[in-house]
Amino acid sequence: MRLACMAEGAHEIAILESLSLELARKAGTTAKAYFRRQVTIENKTSGGFDPVTSADRAIESLLREAILERYPDHGIVGEEEGTHSADSRYTWIIDPIDGTRSFMTGLPLWGTLVGLVRDGSPLLGVLSQPVLNEVFLGAPSGTWLIHPERRERLRTRQCTELEQATLASTHPDLFAGAAADAFGALAKRCLMSRFGGDCYNYAMLAAGYTDLVVEDRLKSYDIVPLIPIVEGAGGVVTDWQGRPPLDGGQVVAGATAELHAQALAVLNGAAPGASEEPAP
């Protein structure tokens, strides 16, 4: 009976994984059609600049339709269209373009994020970067970089010391006040730090090219799809207090448990509190 249940569970995951890759292909085709072309840009906030483009809206609408056609009882949380059936056992998390600023300025360091949460825990995560013909898949079987012609297993770099670590973050303006001091203290301990990249930083951590990603004021759709990608490659992702970052907020992702623990110690020693200012 146990073996039968395990086989049934594996079959279910295989079907869901196939759908997640289908969603990545759909998103990639649509995103490429908009990229480096004139798109409509709106500002979603009056207290700064939070852009949304016609590409963001088109991609999310397409993905929602595809999910509900297959699984009408599944929940969806998306950046642009909000929440559908939040009490479902399965909930899809969508960020149609993570890195909208990069997208609208013609830079390829953005991606479509699709994650699947089961019973409150991240199960699958996909990052699609169609300009580079890359799909990063995080699943119970591990993390994979999928090209049109091949698939390769990814592992994080086994860095265990801050002094040898490369640190990445989207933008210094994510941090303010005590959080900025905390990030600055960590950056001084690391070998080097780089800004830019958005979701792609986490993919490079999974691929073994970056060792730490630290950010603040994220939303759930910014990070939940990336958790299986980092963890499936051997990394660790938590908030700055060491808890699962399912609601976003302050996030630290490390290539190894040792490195992650050192980063947490520095961040909490300098400033454990979150900034209240709006994200850039």
C-alpha positions in Angstrom: 0.0 0.0 0.0 2.8 2.4 0.9 4.6 1.7 -2.4 1.4 2.3 -4.3 0.9 5.7 -2.5 4.5 6.7 -3.2 4.0 5.8 -6.9 0.8 7.7 -7.1 2.5 10.7 -5.4 5.4 10.6 -7.9 3.0 10.4 -10.8 1.1 13.4 -9.5 4.3 15.4 -9.1 5.4 14.5 -12.6 2.1 15.8 -14.0 2.4 19.0 -12.1 6.0 19.4 -13.1 5.0 19.0 -16.8 2.3 21.7 -16.4 4.8 24.0 -14.8 7.2 23.6 -17.8 4.3 24.1 -20.2 3.5 27.4 -18.3 7.2 28.4 -18.6 7.0 27.9 -22.4 3.8 29.8 -22.8 5.2 32.7 -20.7 8.5 32.7 -22.6 6.8 32.9 -26.0 4.7 35.9 -24.9 7.5 37.6 -23.1 9.8 37.4 -26.2 7.0 38.9 -28.3 7.0 42.1 -26.0 10.7 42.3 -25.2 12.6 45.3 -26.7 9.5 46.6 -28.2 7.2 49.5 -27.3 5.1 48.4 -24.3 2.5 50.3 -22.2 4.0 51.2 -18.8 1.9 52.2 -15.8 3.0 53.2 -12.3 1.2 51.2 -9.6 2.0 53.5 -6.7 1.8 57.2 -5.9 4.7 57.1 -3.5 7.5 56.2 -5.9 7.8 54.1 -9.1 6.4 50.6 -9.2 6.1 49.8 -12.9 3.8 47.3 -14.6 3.8 46.8 -18.4 1.3 45.4 -20.9 3.6 42.4 -21.0 3.2 41.7 -17.3 -0.6 41.8 -17.6 -0.7 39.6 -20.8 1.6 36.9 -19.3 -0.3 36.6 -16.0 -3.6 36.5 -17.7 -2.3 33.7 -20.0 -0.9 31.7 -17.1 -4.0 32.0 -15.0 -6.2 30.8 -17.9 -4.0 27.8 -18.5 -3.9 26.8 -14.8 -7.7 27.1 -14.3 -8.4 25.3 -17.5 -6.5 22.3 -16.1 -7.1 22.7 -12.4 -10.2 24.9 -11.7 -10.0 24.0 -8.0 -6.4 25.2 -7.6 -5.6 28.6 -5.9 -3.6 31.3 -7.6 -1.7 34.3 -6.2 -0.4 36.7 -8.8 1.3 40.0 -8.7 -1.1 41.8 -11.1 -4.5 40.1 -10.6 -4.5 39.1 -6.9 -5.7 36.0 -5.2 -8.1 33.2 -6.4 -9.3 30.4 -4.1 -6.7 31.1 -1.3 -7.9 28.1 0.8 -7.1 25.5 -1.9 -4.6 22.7 -1.0 -2.6 23.7 -4.2 -1.8 27.3 -4.9 0.1 28.6 -7.9 2.3 31.7 -7.3 2.9 33.9 -10.4 5.2 36.8 -11.0 4.8 37.4 -14.7 8.0 39.5 -15.1 10.3 39.6 -12.1 12.6 42.4 -13.0 10.2 44.7 -14.8 12.8 47.6 -14.8 15.3 45.4 -16.6 12.6 44.3 -19.0 11.5 47.8 -19.9 15.2 49.0 -20.4 16.1 46.1 -22.7 18.2 44.1 -20.3 17.8 40.3 -20.2 18.2 39.9 -16.4 14.5 39.2 -15.7 12.3 36.2 -15.7 8.8 34.8 -15.3 8.3 33.0 -12.0 5.8 30.3 -11.4 5.7 28.4 -8.1 3.4 25.7 -6.7 2.7 25.5 -3.0 1.1 22.3 -1.6 -0.4 22.3 1.9 1.5 25.5 2.7 5.0 24.3 1.5 6.7 25.1 -1.8 6.7 22.1 -4.0 7.8 23.3 -7.5 9.4 26.4 -8.8 10.1 27.6 -12.4 12.1 30.6 -13.6 11.8 31.2 -17.4 14.4 33.4 -19.2 13.4 33.0 -22.8 15.9 35.5 -24.3 18.7 33.1 -23.1 16.6 30.0 -23.8 16.8 29.0 -20.2 14.3 27.4 -17.8 15.3 26.7 -14.2 13.2 24.1 -12.5 13.2 23.3 -8.8 11.4 20.1 -7.9 11.6 17.2 -5.4 14.0 15.5 -7.9 16.4 18.5 -7.6 17.2 21.6 -9.6 17.6 21.6 -13.3 18.7 24.0 -16.0 16.6 23.1 -19.1 17.7 24.2 -22.6 15.8 23.4 -25.8 18.3 20.6 -26.5 19.4 19.3 -23.1 18.8 19.3 -19.3 21.5 19.5 -16.6 21.4 19.1 -12.9 22.5 22.2 -10.9 24.4 22.3 -7.6 25.4 25.3 -5.5 29.0 26.2 -5.0 30.3 24.7 -1.7 31.4 28.0 -0.3 31.4 28.0 3.6 33.2 31.3 4.4 31.9 34.8 4.0 35.4 36.0 3.1 35.3 33.8 -0.1 31.6 34.5 -0.9 30.1 36.5 -3.7 27.0 38.5 -2.5 24.2 39.7 -4.8 21.1 41.8 -4.4 18.7 43.6 -6.7 19.4 47.2 -5.6 20.8 49.1 -2.6 17.6 51.1 -2.3 15.9 47.9 -1.1 17.6 48.6 2.3 17.1 51.6 4.5 17.9 52.5 8.1 18.9 49.6 10.2 18.5 47.1 7.3 21.0 49.1 5.2 23.5 49.0 8.1 23.0 45.3 8.3 23.5 44.7 4.6 26.5 47.0 4.6 28.1 45.0 7.4 27.6 41.8 5.5 29.0 43.2 2.2 32.2 44.2 4.0 32.7 40.6 5.1 32.2 39.2 1.7 34.7 38.8 -1.1 32.6 41.0 -3.5 29.1 42.2 -4.0 27.0 42.9 -7.1 23.7 44.7 -7.6 21.1 44.0 -10.3 19.8 40.7 -11.5 16.5 40.4 -9.6 15.3 36.7 -9.8 18.3 35.7 -11.9 20.6 36.1 -8.9 18.9 33.1 -7.3 19.3 31.0 -10.5 23.0 31.8 -10.5 23.2 30.8 -6.8 21.7 27.5 -7.7 24.1 27.1 -10.7 27.1 27.7 -8.5 28.2 31.2 -9.6 26.9 33.3 -6.7 27.0 32.4 -3.1 24.6 34.7 -1.2 21.5 36.7 -2.2 20.2 39.1 0.4 17.1 41.3 -0.1 14.4 43.2 1.8 10.8 44.1 1.2 10.0 41.3 -1.1 6.5 40.0 -1.8 5.5 36.3 -1.7 5.5 36.1 -5.5 9.1 37.5 -5.6 10.6 34.6 -3.6 8.3 31.5 -3.2 8.8 30.2 -6.8 12.6 30.5 -6.2 12.7 28.5 -3.0 12.6 25.1 -4.7 15.2 26.2 -7.2 17.7 27.2 -4.5 16.9 24.3 -2.1 16.9 21.7 -4.8 20.4 22.7 -5.7 21.6 22.4 -2.1 21.1 25.9 -0.9 19.2 27.4 2.0 16.5 30.1 1.9 15.0 31.9 4.9 14.0 35.3 6.2 16.5 37.2 8.3 15.3 35.4 11.4 15.8 31.9 9.9 12.1 31.2 9.1 10.6 30.2 5.8 10.0 33.4 3.8 6.6 32.4 2.4 5.3 36.0 2.8 8.4 37.7 1.4 10.0 40.4 3.5 13.6 40.1 4.3 15.3 37.2 2.5 18.7 35.6 2.7 19.7 32.7 0.4 23.0 30.9 0.9 24.9 28.3 -1.1 25.5 26.2 2.0 24.1 25.9 5.5 27.4 27.1 7.0 27.5 30.2 4.8 23.8 30.9 5.4 24.3 30.7 9.2 27.2 33.2 9.0 25.2 35.6 6.9 22.3 35.4 9.4 24.6 36.1 12.3 26.0 39.2 10.7 22.6 40.5 9.5 21.1 40.1 13.0 24.1 41.4 14.8 24.0 44.7 12.8 20.2 45.1 12.4 17.5 42.5 12.6 14.6 44.8 11.9 13.0 45.4 8.5 12.6 48.8 6.8 9.2 50.3 6.5 9.9 52.4 3.4 8.4 51.4 0.1 10.5 49.3 -2.3 12.0 51.1 -5.3 
